[in-house]
Amino acid sequence: MARLAVVVLFVVAALWSSEAKILKRCDIARELRSQGFPESQMRDWVCLVENESAGNTGKVSPTNKNGSKDYGLFQINDKYWCTRSGPAGKDCHVTCAEVITDDITKASTCAKKIYKRHGFRAWYGWRNHCQGSLPDISNC
């Protein structure tokens, strides 16, 4: 019973110390620009982030049908891209905890890798909401 209390306390402390941000549209564009995302694709990336995580850098999805989860601003999946527990690994060589912080550097690097391999179609949020209907970021 004491071990359970320690585990619960650790989990609560980890969640409490999370430094997730909720980014609005222009904040998303500004962050993506600072991470070197191409301006020619900026509206697609902003749309993707809005539809995948609603701009929440710390979002963790409920468990998917295949037992995986999605993490962070870009909803990076732990089946292929990040390691849920243990050392950094999988294709992006990161832990899932590293892609749910307010510093989106590692999440951005991983998202670019995913895009390079699969394009925007790798994300259901982009597929279902962004094709042909991109947000206006002209004031950003």
C-alpha positions in Angstrom: 0.0 0.0 0.0 2.9 2.4 0.8 4.4 1.7 -2.7 1.1 2.6 -4.3 1.0 5.9 -2.4 4.5 6.7 -3.5 3.7 5.9 -7.2 0.5 8.0 -7.1 2.4 10.9 -5.5 5.1 10.6 -8.2 2.6 10.6 -11.0 0.7 13.6 -9.5 4.0 15.5 -9.0 5.0 14.8 -12.6 1.7 16.0 -14.0 1.7 19.0 -11.7 5.2 20.1 -12.8 4.3 19.8 -16.5 4.9 23.0 -18.3 2.5 22.7 -21.2 1.3 25.7 -23.0 -1.9 26.3 -24.9 -0.9 28.3 -28.1 -3.3 30.4 -30.1 -3.1 30.5 -33.9 -0.5 33.3 -34.2 1.5 31.9 -31.3 1.6 28.6 -33.2 2.8 30.3 -36.3 5.4 32.2 -34.4 6.7 29.1 -32.7 6.8 27.1 -35.9 8.7 29.9 -37.6 11.2 29.9 -34.8 11.7 26.2 -35.4 12.4 26.6 -39.1 9.2 25.3 -40.6 8.9 26.6 -44.2 6.7 29.6 -44.7 5.2 28.0 -47.8 3.7 25.3 -45.6 2.9 27.4 -42.6 -0.8 27.4 -43.0 -0.8 23.6 -43.3 1.3 23.2 -40.2 -0.8 25.7 -38.2 -4.0 23.8 -39.3 -2.4 20.5 -38.4 -1.5 21.7 -34.9 -4.9 23.3 -34.3 -6.7 20.1 -35.3 -4.4 17.6 -33.7 -3.7 19.2 -30.3 -5.7 22.5 -30.2 -2.3 24.1 -29.6 -1.7 22.2 -26.4 2.0 21.4 -26.1 1.3 18.9 -23.3 -1.6 17.0 -24.8 -1.6 13.2 -24.4 -4.4 11.4 -26.2 -6.5 8.6 -24.8 -5.3 5.2 -25.8 -5.8 4.4 -29.5 -7.4 1.2 -30.7 -3.9 -0.3 -31.2 -2.8 0.5 -27.7 -0.6 3.4 -28.7 -1.0 7.1 -27.6 -0.3 10.4 -29.2 1.8 13.1 -27.6 2.3 16.9 -27.7 1.6 19.7 -30.1 1.9 17.4 -33.2 0.3 14.3 -31.5 3.4 12.2 -32.1 2.5 8.5 -31.8 4.5 6.2 -29.5 4.1 3.1 -31.7 6.7 4.4 -34.2 8.2 7.7 -33.1 8.8 8.1 -29.4 9.4 5.9 -26.4 6.7 5.9 -23.8 9.1 4.6 -21.0 12.8 3.9 -20.8 15.5 5.6 -22.8 14.9 7.8 -25.8 14.3 5.7 -28.9 12.1 4.7 -31.8 12.4 6.6 -35.1 12.7 10.1 -33.6 15.1 9.0 -30.8 13.1 10.8 -28.1 11.0 9.9 -25.2 7.3 10.8 -25.4 7.9 13.0 -22.3 10.3 15.1 -24.4 7.6 16.0 -26.9 5.1 17.3 -24.4 7.1 20.1 -22.9 6.6 23.8 -23.7 10.0 23.7 -25.5 8.8 22.3 -28.8 12.3 21.8 -30.3 12.3 18.0 -30.1 8.6 17.7 -31.1 9.3 19.9 -34.1 12.3 17.9 -35.2 10.3 14.7 -34.9 7.3 16.2 -36.8 9.6 17.3 -39.6 10.9 13.7 -39.8 7.4 12.3 -40.0 6.5 14.8 -42.7 9.6 14.0 -44.7 8.6 10.3 -44.7 4.8 10.5 -45.0 3.8 14.1 -45.8 0.8 15.8 -44.1 -1.3 12.7 -44.7 0.4 11.1 -41.7 -1.9 13.2 -39.5 -5.7 12.5 -39.4 -6.3 16.0 -38.1 -4.7 17.4 -41.3 -6.4 14.8 -43.5 -9.9 15.4 -42.1 -9.8 19.2 -41.6 -7.1 20.9 -43.6 -7.2 19.8 -47.2 -8.6 22.7 -49.2 -9.5 24.7 -46.1 -6.5 26.3 -44.4 -6.5 29.0 -41.7 -5.8 32.7 -42.3 -2.5 33.6 -40.7 -2.0 36.8 -42.7 -2.1 38.9 -39.5 0.5 36.6 -37.8 
